[in-house]
Amino acid sequence: MKRIIEANFLPPPIDETEEKTRILIIDDNRDFIHSAKCALERTGRYSVSEENDPARAHQTAQRVRPDLILLDVAMPETDGGEVAARIESDPTLHRTPVVFLTALVTKAETKSGLQIQGHAFLAKPTSIPELVAGIEESLLANINARGRTQTKIADLDL
């Protein structure tokens, strides 16, 4: 059973007037989804939706419009790579950062900066601080990438 390793860590809660970051967890392991959802929502920073059927993952992402997707790599019938490809091909979702979750790598490999299909990944099981750090790093990288794109567009002579 893959679970979140509990730790005595909670990041500071966001201001009540701030909108929570929308996270979608796509994983066939209901126990993992439940543990991760509870841990993330307890921080007060995230609103978490879930999908345990990879065949419905794209449809759920379209409905939820998450700010970030946590996506299991190894799922039955449809793997995480296929789900990520569908999300990336959707014009309304293609800029949504995806963080892969996998038990197929070590924590050392996670920290080395390796990526799966160009996406960050976290080793399972993971601690709450590692999960939150992975989410925040990916969100920041996405904001920075969008800023660079906007700068390049603004620099064009049209």
QUIDA-V39277 format. One record per residue. NEAR is the number of other ideal C-beta (glycine too) atoms within 12 Angstrom. Layout:
((NEAR) (NEAR))
//
This chain:
((12) (26) (23) (33) (22) (18) (19) (8) (18) (21) (21) (12) (15) (17) (10) (9) (7) (13) (12) (22) (33) (28) (42) (42) (46) (45) (42) (29) (30) (19) (20) (33) (33) (21) (30) (45) (27) (21) (35) (36) (26) (22) (29) (20) (30) (35) (24) (34) (31) (35) (36) (25) (21) (31) (19) (23) (40) (32) (19) (27) (36) (22) (16) (27) (21) (38) (31) (44) (46) (51) (49) (42) (33) (27) (30) (15) (14) (24) (26) (37) (25) (24) (41) (38) (22) (28) (37) (24) (14) (21) (10) (16) (29) (20) (23) (35) (38) (46) (46) (41) (43) (36) (26) (20) (23) (16) (20) (10) (19) (30) (18) (13) (12) (21) (21) (27) (22) (18) (32) (38) (40) (46) (29) (38) (26) (36) (25) (30) (23) (28) (45) (34) (23) (35) (39) (28) (25) (33) (30) (19) (24) (27) (19) (15) (17) (18) (14) (14) (15) (14) (12) (11) (12) (11) (10) (9) (5) (5))
//
